[in-house]
Amino acid sequence: MKTVSYSTEAESKPPNSELVWNSLYAFLLSAVLHWTYAADINSWVGQEMDIAWDIVLVAVNRTFEYMLTASAKGIEVVSLKSLSITIARNYFQDRRRKDQRLQRLEFYLETEHGFAGEAVDFVEVVHDQLYKSWLFGKMARIVDGFAPKTRLALLIHVADKLEKDGAFDGEPTQLELAFIDQGMYLREYRYSLQQASDRERASISSLASYGYRRLANELREMLETAEKRERRGRKETDGVH
């Protein structure tokens, strides 16, 4: 029986053998599963297999697309496995960075010290003032679209956090300004939680917790959409060249 190795021989066109692609799936899955279990991303816990398969499917699809392009341009691919593992690793790292960013965002939203002052802790999440302003604007617009009770609970909860951190002592923070732009004035809610009954506090906390999760999910979807749009733009630019 003739054995064809795509890990060592140069390739100038996509292999047609189903066996080759099936073995590639198995090869990638083993590596990607190891990465996902070691990633330490809270939102991945219990979903490692699904996430690994998603990464593998994307990697194989991109590998095939690259092989088609290489074939059209007469470029030889020395190692199909090396190519696919590199593509998988790059996609894994992009996805991990994005979910780490959102994980930190969720952490600061849900702890007693979230949104402190000028939100200095967000330096780990957003690397410059322009991105921070953009992010807060997106957050405010998302919150503005919540159902009235959920929106009110989240505003009360955020205002209470800001009050405890002394964020209302000076000029409005970027976060506060973003909410003001949407017609939501956090300072109006600064004492609402303190004045609420135990039962009201429990209800506010429950609704706010739901609001935080929904906010994080919608931000994640928004970032994924932006990433896909950016990838399409890069492909179209590459196509022009």
Legacy VTK file of the C-alpha trace (Angstrom):
# vtk DataFile Version 3.0
C-alpha trace
ASCII
DATASET POLYDATA
POINTS 241 float
0.000 0.000 0.000
1.374 3.402 -0.952
1.802 5.792 1.978
1.683 9.502 1.378
3.058 11.799 4.067
1.873 15.370 3.973
4.035 16.319 6.916
7.285 15.993 5.024
6.635 16.252 1.294
6.195 19.556 -0.475
2.655 20.227 -1.680
1.560 22.497 -4.499
-2.180 21.695 -4.387
-4.736 20.684 -1.735
-4.701 16.919 -1.126
-7.911 15.165 -2.144
-7.597 12.155 0.139
-10.294 12.038 2.833
-7.862 10.027 4.949
-5.369 12.889 4.891
-7.903 15.447 6.112
-9.312 13.084 8.748
-5.835 12.465 10.117
-5.268 16.214 10.159
-8.421 16.697 12.259
-7.154 14.125 14.777
-3.678 15.655 14.829
-4.992 19.162 15.452
-7.619 18.141 17.996
-5.026 16.513 20.227
-2.915 19.675 20.314
-5.790 22.152 20.566
-7.455 20.254 23.416
-4.242 20.577 25.400
-4.189 24.328 24.755
-7.817 24.891 25.723
-7.558 22.959 28.995
-4.415 24.932 29.907
-5.835 28.323 28.859
-7.343 29.214 32.267
-10.368 31.001 30.786
-13.412 30.836 33.077
-15.945 30.940 30.237
-14.253 27.905 28.630
-14.629 25.613 31.655
-16.817 22.641 30.730
-16.768 23.648 27.054
-13.182 22.756 26.222
-14.128 20.080 23.681
-16.604 22.347 21.859
-14.110 25.204 21.760
-11.316 22.894 20.612
-13.476 21.549 17.780
-14.410 25.085 16.745
-10.716 26.036 16.571
-9.877 22.859 14.645
-12.675 23.414 12.121
-11.588 27.005 11.523
-7.942 25.934 11.199
-8.681 23.176 8.694
-10.904 25.480 6.652
-8.225 28.184 6.572
-5.573 25.600 5.755
-7.613 24.406 2.778
-8.174 28.000 1.611
-4.444 28.681 1.904
-3.657 25.543 -0.089
-6.017 26.676 -2.844
-4.341 30.084 -2.964
-0.895 28.499 -2.910
-1.872 26.161 -5.732
-3.126 29.050 -7.853
0.119 30.958 -7.307
2.399 27.947 -7.740
3.608 28.078 -4.118
4.779 24.828 -2.537
3.666 24.007 1.010
6.409 21.947 2.612
4.364 20.629 5.536
0.592 20.491 5.730
0.722 19.683 9.444
3.079 22.559 10.215
0.898 24.952 8.255
-2.316 23.814 9.936
-0.866 23.832 13.468
0.431 27.366 12.941
-2.973 28.543 11.739
-4.687 26.773 14.660
-2.261 28.294 17.169
-2.764 31.807 15.807
-6.552 31.479 15.934
-6.396 29.987 19.446
-4.231 32.861 20.681
-6.533 35.485 19.139
-9.565 33.883 20.729
-7.851 33.464 24.101
-6.730 37.113 24.173
-10.253 38.284 23.387
-11.861 36.080 26.049
-9.182 37.019 28.604
-10.032 40.656 27.959
-13.715 39.942 28.530
-12.908 37.805 31.578
-11.141 40.759 33.168
-14.056 42.976 32.191
-16.528 40.607 33.854
-14.332 40.469 36.968
-14.220 44.236 37.395
-17.931 44.532 36.718
-18.798 41.964 39.383
-16.403 42.935 42.222
-16.742 45.658 44.816
-13.915 47.628 43.217
-15.104 47.623 39.621
-15.199 50.929 37.740
-13.047 52.630 40.387
-12.313 56.335 39.864
-10.846 56.734 36.416
-11.084 52.956 36.010
-7.326 52.508 36.308
-7.713 48.723 36.462
-9.073 48.802 32.933
-5.540 49.549 31.707
-5.141 45.767 31.687
-8.232 45.458 29.511
-8.085 48.491 27.264
-4.667 49.679 26.234
-5.359 53.298 25.407
-7.812 56.085 26.181
-9.494 55.990 22.784
-10.359 52.309 23.119
-11.572 52.843 26.682
-13.880 55.647 25.577
-15.161 53.524 22.691
-15.769 50.546 24.985
-17.642 52.580 27.609
-19.782 54.091 24.863
-20.686 50.627 23.577
-21.449 49.461 27.123
-23.746 52.423 27.772
-25.663 51.819 24.541
-26.091 48.140 25.387
-27.366 48.956 28.888
-29.748 51.555 27.472
-31.357 48.758 25.450
-32.059 46.573 28.499
-35.560 46.055 29.881
-36.429 48.875 32.352
-36.090 46.781 35.538
-32.773 45.246 34.500
-31.426 48.627 33.381
-32.488 50.285 36.648
-30.939 47.534 38.787
-27.644 47.717 36.911
-27.520 51.528 37.129
-28.164 51.375 40.884
-25.497 48.720 41.333
-22.872 50.552 39.269
-23.684 53.872 40.991
-23.265 52.226 44.386
-19.836 50.888 43.360
-18.759 54.313 42.103
-20.020 55.998 45.271
-18.060 53.593 47.499
-14.925 54.217 45.421
-15.322 57.982 45.671
-15.731 58.358 41.922
-18.471 60.968 42.367
-16.237 63.304 44.396
-14.703 64.991 41.373
-15.375 65.492 37.688
-17.394 62.815 35.836
-15.327 59.810 34.775
-15.254 58.506 31.204
-17.686 55.785 32.215
-20.101 58.317 33.716
-19.872 60.548 30.659
-20.624 57.603 28.368
-23.814 56.908 30.304
-24.747 60.607 30.339
-24.507 60.593 26.541
-27.252 57.956 26.580
-29.415 59.961 29.001
-28.508 57.903 32.093
-27.240 59.879 35.073
-25.479 57.540 37.490
-25.241 60.132 40.268
-29.010 60.096 40.584
-28.795 56.479 41.793
-25.820 56.810 44.177
-27.798 56.239 47.410
-30.593 54.043 46.024
-29.085 50.730 47.161
-28.318 52.023 50.647
-31.905 53.198 51.064
-33.441 49.960 49.769
-34.908 47.270 52.013
-33.217 43.878 52.320
-35.765 42.377 49.956
-35.280 45.192 47.441
-31.497 44.817 47.692
-31.739 41.108 46.924
-33.913 41.805 43.884
-31.592 44.569 42.664
-28.511 42.348 43.063
-30.160 39.485 41.193
-31.245 41.671 38.286
-27.865 43.464 38.209
-26.027 40.131 38.094
-28.153 39.115 35.113
-27.459 42.504 33.527
-23.681 42.097 33.951
-23.761 38.657 32.311
-25.862 39.922 29.432
-23.581 42.933 29.003
-20.491 40.706 28.865
-22.165 38.356 26.358
-23.239 41.194 24.070
-19.777 42.741 24.214
-18.277 39.362 23.309
-20.627 39.023 20.320
-19.820 42.577 19.261
-16.070 41.923 19.376
-16.489 38.662 17.457
-18.483 40.482 14.758
-15.835 43.199 14.556
-13.113 40.544 14.268
-14.951 38.772 11.441
-15.447 42.078 9.627
-11.742 42.847 10.008
-10.800 39.414 8.630
-13.064 39.911 5.621
-11.459 43.294 5.035
-7.984 41.784 5.150
-9.000 39.049 2.689
-10.460 41.607 0.302
-7.286 43.718 0.571
-5.117 40.667 -0.028
-7.280 39.803 -3.029
-6.671 43.211 -4.545
-2.915 42.692 -4.257
LINES 1 242
241 0 1 2 3 4 5 6 7 8 9 10 11 12 13 14 15 16 17 18 19 20 21 22 23 24 25 26 27 28 29 30 31 32 33 34 35 36 37 38 39 40 41 42 43 44 45 46 47 48 49 50 51 52 53 54 55 56 57 58 59 60 61 62 63 64 65 66 67 68 69 70 71 72 73 74 75 76 77 78 79 80 81 82 83 84 85 86 87 88 89 90 91 92 93 94 95 96 97 98 99 100 101 102 103 104 105 106 107 108 109 110 111 112 113 114 115 116 117 118 119 120 121 122 123 124 125 126 127 128 129 130 131 132 133 134 135 136 137 138 139 140 141 142 143 144 145 146 147 148 149 150 151 152 153 154 155 156 157 158 159 160 161 162 163 164 165 166 167 168 169 170 171 172 173 174 175 176 177 178 179 180 181 182 183 184 185 186 187 188 189 190 191 192 193 194 195 196 197 198 199 200 201 202 203 204 205 206 207 208 209 210 211 212 213 214 215 216 217 218 219 220 221 222 223 224 225 226 227 228 229 230 231 232 233 234 235 236 237 238 239 240
